Amino acid sequence: MYFRQPRYFSDFKCIGGTCSNSCCIGWRIDWYRSEIDKITGDPRCSEELKELVNKSFTQLENSERYLVALGAGGRCPFLAEDNFCKIQRELGAEYLSNTCSIYPRHHIIAGEAAYRYCNMSCPEVMDKLLNIEKSMDLVNVAIREKGTVKGAVMNNEKLLAEHPELKYRGELLEFFYEIIVDKKHDVETSIILGALAAQSLSKIVAAKDYDGIPEAIKQIKPQLHNGAQLRSIENIKPNYYVKLGAAGEMLKSIFQVNIMSALTDKEGKPNIELYVRGEKRLADTFKERQFYLRNIALNLLLEFALPFKFTDKTIFENYSIFATAFALFKLNVIATAELTDKAERSTSNSKVNVVGDIKLNVKVTVKYDTEKYINKSASLISRNLCHNDENAKKLLEDLHNRNFSTPAYLALLIK
């Protein structure tokens, strides 16, 4: 068995107290009794830390898990003023809970490979995706020590009996990765091609032709380069009313993020000009790093454990969640930047200079920190969809209710 992982994985290191978006603030953190007892049972544990431990956990009803009682501002009670963990500082990283010790690292076990990746809710991960073009190239790394891989999505005999298609988890994951990583097309076109492939593969599974999946993949691959199909995708006109209407409502209902006022006019109608300006701002910011969107899409693909985040959903349904998440990410980046622009313009006065008898009004120029908005938006999607199964299912339900669960409508959301 071997690890299969993006290039950035081996270089990733937690930056602790210097992190701009600490995972020790605002997160629900579960511990087990054995993990808690390990701290208080160590003779090196100070009385101060024991007292803090004894008052910082609440047992979840009908569960062996304990929830950390967060303090003011959603801070973990073990987070010191300098944003370093008191437990780790006093006893070492091996005394952290499983949740704390593995984040943002996760695994997907598929056949002979254990796919490793990190969540984009971590700013240090985003730094790699935004600045290193080949950060999402998959490489193989030998597993030196045998043992249980923590934080893993994996098959078992019962699951395989109920869902024989999971036997091909690895082949399907590689197939979708190959589609999205292909630089012959822009990333939006690649995601739409993936939706068409997912729809075809869902039909194979629905027909219970599970062992026909490898052959189906072989047959689909040439179709991905079909000139007529590519031209039809490239000729899809952007539907801004779908982007700003349906997608905006999804952001509001699922994430409780009401930022679409930034992209609407006084009558509450979508302001296409503002959205197009936001797209141009993104393009200008990353004109030397056009790889960033593809890197984000590839990492999202791993975070959603495609194609089987939910085993009770079809391959296409699982893919739809991923594709829509990407569309919502882009929209949120643009809307957040525009909202900040409005706020800064409304609170800043024009500077007046007097030259002789002439008054010159000099408008304050807003400096956009686009990377900050990208980090915030990636964290929003990762935290609220990849980490939250209920929200991911709610997103899929929303797509069904809007009759958007087809490749054509996904194309309108993405294009």
C-alpha positions in Angstrom: 0.0 0.0 0.0 1.2 3.6 -0.6 0.1 7.2 -0.1 -1.2 9.1 -3.1 -1.1 12.8 -2.3 -0.8 16.4 -3.7 2.7 17.7 -3.7 2.0 20.2 -1.0 1.1 17.6 1.5 4.6 16.7 2.5 5.5 20.3 3.0 2.5 21.2 5.1 3.2 22.4 8.6 0.8 24.0 11.1 1.9 27.6 11.8 0.1 27.7 15.1 -0.3 31.0 16.8 0.6 33.0 13.6 -2.4 31.5 11.7 -4.8 34.1 10.4 -7.8 31.8 10.7 -7.1 29.5 13.7 -8.9 26.2 13.7 -9.1 26.6 17.5 -11.7 29.4 17.1 -15.3 28.8 16.1 -15.0 25.0 15.5 -17.0 22.2 17.1 -14.4 20.0 18.6 -15.2 16.4 19.8 -13.1 14.4 22.3 -13.5 10.9 23.7 -13.3 10.1 27.4 -10.1 8.2 26.9 -8.4 11.2 25.3 -9.5 13.4 28.2 -8.3 10.9 30.8 -4.9 10.6 29.1 -4.3 14.3 29.9 -5.4 14.3 33.5 -3.8 10.9 34.2 -0.4 12.1 33.2 1.8 13.0 36.2 3.2 15.9 34.4 -0.2 17.5 34.0 -0.3 20.7 36.2 -3.2 21.3 38.6 -4.1 24.4 36.6 -4.5 22.3 33.4 -6.5 19.6 35.2 -8.9 22.2 36.5 -9.3 23.6 33.1 -9.9 20.2 31.6 -12.5 19.3 34.3 -14.6 22.3 33.5 -14.2 22.5 29.7 -16.1 19.4 28.4 -19.8 18.5 28.1 -20.8 15.0 27.3 -23.0 14.7 24.2 -26.4 12.9 24.9 -26.4 9.2 24.1 -22.8 9.4 23.0 -19.2 8.6 24.1 -18.1 11.9 22.8 -17.5 15.1 24.7 -17.8 18.6 23.3 -15.4 21.3 24.1 -17.2 24.3 25.7 -16.0 27.3 23.6 -15.4 30.6 25.3 -15.8 34.2 24.3 -15.4 34.7 20.5 -15.7 31.0 20.0 -12.2 30.4 21.3 -11.2 27.0 22.6 -10.6 27.2 26.4 -7.2 25.6 25.8 -6.1 28.3 23.4 -3.6 30.6 25.2 -3.5 34.4 24.5 -0.7 33.9 22.0 -2.9 31.4 20.1 -0.9 28.3 21.0 -2.5 25.2 22.6 -1.9 24.9 26.4 -2.2 21.1 26.2 0.4 20.8 23.4 2.7 23.3 25.1 2.6 21.4 28.5 2.4 17.8 27.5 3.1 17.5 23.7 1.1 17.1 20.5 0.5 13.4 21.2 -2.0 14.5 24.0 -4.3 16.3 21.5 -7.6 14.7 20.5 -7.8 12.7 17.2 -9.7 15.6 15.7 -7.1 18.2 16.7 -4.1 16.1 15.8 -5.1 15.2 12.3 -6.7 18.5 11.1 -6.4 19.7 8.4 -5.1 16.3 7.1 -7.5 13.6 5.9 -7.4 10.3 4.0 -9.4 8.3 1.6 -8.6 4.6 1.4 -9.1 3.3 -2.1 -7.7 -0.1 -3.1 -3.9 0.0 -2.8 -3.7 3.7 -2.1 -4.4 6.0 0.8 -5.2 9.4 -0.7 -4.0 12.2 1.6 -5.0 15.8 1.4 -5.7 18.9 3.6 -8.8 21.0 4.0 -8.9 24.5 2.4 -10.3 25.9 5.6 -6.6 26.1 6.7 -5.0 29.3 5.3 -1.6 27.6 5.1 -3.0 25.1 2.7 -4.6 27.9 0.6 -1.2 29.6 0.5 0.2 26.5 -1.3 -2.8 26.3 -3.7 -2.6 30.0 -4.7 1.2 30.3 -5.1 2.6 26.9 -6.2 1.4 25.8 -9.6 2.1 22.1 -9.2 0.9 21.9 -5.6 -2.0 19.7 -6.7 0.1 17.2 -8.8 -0.5 13.8 -7.3 2.6 11.8 -6.3 3.1 8.4 -4.7 4.8 8.1 -1.3 5.8 4.8 0.3 4.1 4.0 3.6 7.0 3.2 6.0 5.0 2.3 9.0 2.0 0.0 8.9 -1.0 0.9 11.0 -4.4 2.4 11.1 -4.7 5.7 9.1 -6.6 8.2 11.2 -9.4 10.4 9.7 -9.9 8.0 6.8 -12.8 7.4 4.5 -12.6 3.7 3.6 -14.5 0.7 2.3 -15.5 -2.3 4.5 -17.2 -5.6 3.7 -20.7 -4.5 4.8 -20.4 -1.3 2.7 -19.1 -3.2 -0.4 -22.0 -5.7 -0.1 -24.5 -2.8 -0.1 -22.7 -0.7 -2.7 -20.5 -2.9 -5.0 -19.6 0.2 -7.1 -17.3 1.3 -4.2 -15.0 -1.5 -5.3 -13.9 1.1 -8.0 -13.6 4.0 -5.7 -9.9 4.5 -6.6 -10.4 4.2 -10.4 -13.3 6.7 -10.3 -11.5 9.2 -8.1 -8.5 9.1 -10.5 -10.8 9.5 -13.5 -12.5 12.6 -12.2 -9.1 14.0 -11.1 -7.8 13.4 -14.6 -10.7 15.4 -16.0 -10.3 18.4 -13.8 -6.5 18.5 -14.0 -6.5 18.6 -17.8 -5.1 22.0 -18.8 -6.3 21.8 -22.4 -9.5 23.4 -21.2 -10.4 26.1 -18.7 -11.4 24.7 -15.3 -15.1 25.6 -15.8 -15.2 23.5 -19.0 -13.4 20.6 -17.2 -16.0 20.6 -14.4 -18.8 20.6 -17.0 -17.1 17.6 -18.7 -16.9 15.9 -15.4 -20.6 16.4 -14.9 -21.4 14.7 -18.2 -19.1 11.8 -17.3 -20.7 11.5 -13.8 -24.2 11.3 -15.4 -23.0 8.4 -17.7 -21.4 6.5 -14.9 -24.5 6.9 -12.7 -26.5 5.1 -15.4 -24.0 2.2 -15.3 -24.5 1.9 -11.5 -28.3 2.2 -11.8 -28.2 -0.7 -14.2 -26.2 -2.6 -11.6 -23.4 -3.2 -14.1 -20.8 -2.5 -11.4 -18.0 -4.4 -13.1 -18.7 -2.4 -16.2 -17.3 0.7 -14.6 -13.7 0.3 -15.8 -14.8 -0.3 -19.4 -17.2 2.7 -19.2 -14.4 4.9 -18.1 -12.3 3.8 -21.1 -15.3 4.6 -23.4 -16.0 8.0 -21.9 -12.3 9.3 -22.1 -12.3 9.8 -25.9 -15.6 11.6 -25.6 -14.0 14.2 -23.4 -12.0 15.4 -26.4 -14.9 15.4 -28.8 -14.6 18.6 -30.8 -18.4 19.1 -31.2 -19.0 18.6 -27.5 -16.3 20.9 -26.5 -17.5 23.6 -28.8 -21.0 23.3 -27.4 -19.7 23.8 -23.9 -17.5 26.7 -25.0 -20.5 28.3 -26.7 -22.6 28.3 -23.5 -23.4 31.9 -22.7 -23.0 32.9 -19.1 -26.4 33.1 -17.4 -25.9 35.8 -14.8 -29.4 35.6 -13.5 -28.8 32.0 -12.5 -25.5 32.8 -11.0 -26.7 35.8 -9.0 -30.2 34.5 -8.4 -30.3 30.8 -7.6 -26.6 30.6 -6.4 -27.1 33.7 -4.3 -30.1 32.1 -2.6 -28.1 29.0 -1.9 -25.4 31.0 -0.2 -28.1 32.7 1.9 -30.1 29.6 2.9 -27.3 27.2 3.5 -24.5 29.4 4.8 -26.6 32.2 6.3 -24.4 34.5 4.3 -26.5 37.4 2.9 -24.0 39.2 0.7 -25.9 39.4 -2.5 -27.0 42.9 -1.8 -23.5 43.8 -3.0 -24.4 42.6 -6.5 -28.0 44.0 -6.8 -29.3 47.4 -7.8 -31.7 49.6 -5.9 -34.7 47.6 -7.0 -33.1 44.4 -5.8 -32.4 43.0 -9.2 -29.0 41.4 -10.1 -26.5 44.0 -11.2 -24.6 42.1 -13.9 -22.1 44.9 -14.4 -20.9 44.6 -10.8 -20.5 40.9 -11.2 -18.5 41.2 -14.4 -16.3 43.8 -12.8 -15.7 41.4 -9.9 -14.7 38.6 -12.4 -12.3 41.0 -14.0 -10.8 41.9 -10.7 -10.2 38.3 -9.9 -8.6 37.7 -13.4 -6.4 40.8 -13.0 -5.2 39.7 -9.5 -4.2 36.2 -10.7 -3.2 36.9 -14.3 0.3 35.5 -13.5 -1.2 32.6 -11.5 -4.1 31.3 -13.6 -3.6 27.9 -12.1 -5.2 28.9 -8.7 -8.8 28.1 -9.7 -7.9 24.6 -10.9 -5.9 23.9 -7.8 -8.9 24.9 -5.7 -11.2 22.7 -7.7 -8.9 19.7 -7.4 -8.6 20.1 -3.7 -12.4 20.4 -3.4 -12.7 17.1 -5.4 -10.6 15.4 -2.7 -12.4 17.1 0.2 -15.7 15.8 -1.2 -14.2 12.3 -1.5 -15.5 12.1 -5.0 -17.4 10.3 -6.3 -18.7 8.8 -3.0 -19.1 11.4 -0.3 -22.5 10.0 0.3 -22.9 6.3 -0.5 -26.7 6.6 -0.7 -26.5 9.2 -3.5 -25.6 8.6 -7.1 -22.2 9.5 -8.6 -23.9 12.4 -10.4 -25.5 13.7 -7.2 -22.2 13.6 -5.4 -20.6 15.4 -8.3 -23.3 18.0 -8.3 -22.5 19.0 -4.8 -18.8 19.4 -5.7 -19.6 21.4 -8.9 -22.1 23.7 -7.1 -19.6 24.3 -4.3 -17.1 25.5 -6.8 -19.6 27.9 -8.3 -20.6 29.2 -4.9 -17.0 29.7 -4.0 -16.4 32.0 -7.0 -19.6 33.9 -6.4 -18.8 34.4 -2.7 -15.3 35.8 -3.5 -16.7 38.3 -5.9 -19.7 39.4 -3.7 -17.5 39.6 -0.6 -15.0 41.9 -2.4 -17.8 44.1 -3.7 -19.5 44.3 -0.3 -16.3 45.4 1.3 -15.8 47.9 -1.5 -19.3 49.4 -0.7 -18.6 49.5 3.0 -15.2 51.2 2.6 -16.6 53.7 0.1 -19.5 54.6 2.3 -17.3 55.3 5.3 -14.5 57.1 3.6 -14.8 60.8 2.7 -13.3 62.3 -0.4 -10.1 64.2 0.3 -10.3 67.9 -0.7 -7.2 69.7 -1.8 -7.1 73.4 -2.5 -4.8 74.6 -5.3 -5.1 78.4 -5.6 -8.8 79.1 -5.9 -9.6 75.6 -7.3 -10.9 72.8 -5.1 -9.9 69.3 -6.3 -11.9 66.3 -5.0 -9.6 63.3 -4.9 -11.5 60.0 -4.5 -10.1 57.5 -2.0 -8.9 54.4 -3.9 -9.9 51.1 -2.3 -7.1 48.6 -2.3 -8.6 45.1 -2.7 -7.1 42.3 -0.8 -8.5 39.6 -3.2 -6.5 36.8 -1.6 -8.1 37.5 1.7 -11.5 37.1 0.1 -10.4 33.9 -1.6 -9.2 32.5 1.7 -12.5 33.5 3.5 -14.6 31.9 0.7 -12.6 28.7 0.5 -12.9 28.4 4.3 -16.6 29.0 4.1 -17.1 26.2 1.6 -14.7 23.8 3.3 -16.0 24.3 6.8 -19.7 24.4 5.9 -19.9 21.8 3.2 -16.9 19.5 3.3 -17.0 19.3 7.1 -20.8 19.4 7.4 -22.7 16.6 5.9 -26.1 18.1 6.7 -25.3 21.2 4.7 -24.0 19.2 1.8 -27.2 17.2 1.7 -29.2 20.4 2.0 -27.4 21.8 -1.0 -28.2 18.7 -3.0 -31.9 19.0 -1.9 -31.9 22.6 -3.0 -30.6 21.6 -6.4 -33.3 19.0 -6.7 -36.1 21.4 -5.6 -34.9 23.9 -8.3 -34.7 21.1 -10.9 -31.0 22.1 -11.3 -29.7 18.6 -10.9 -28.7 18.1 -14.5 -25.4 18.8 -16.4 -27.1 21.6 -18.3 -28.1 23.6 -15.2 -24.7 22.9 -13.5 -23.1 24.4 -16.6 -25.2 27.6 -16.1 -24.1 27.8 -12.5 -20.4 27.3 -13.4 -19.9 28.9 -16.8 
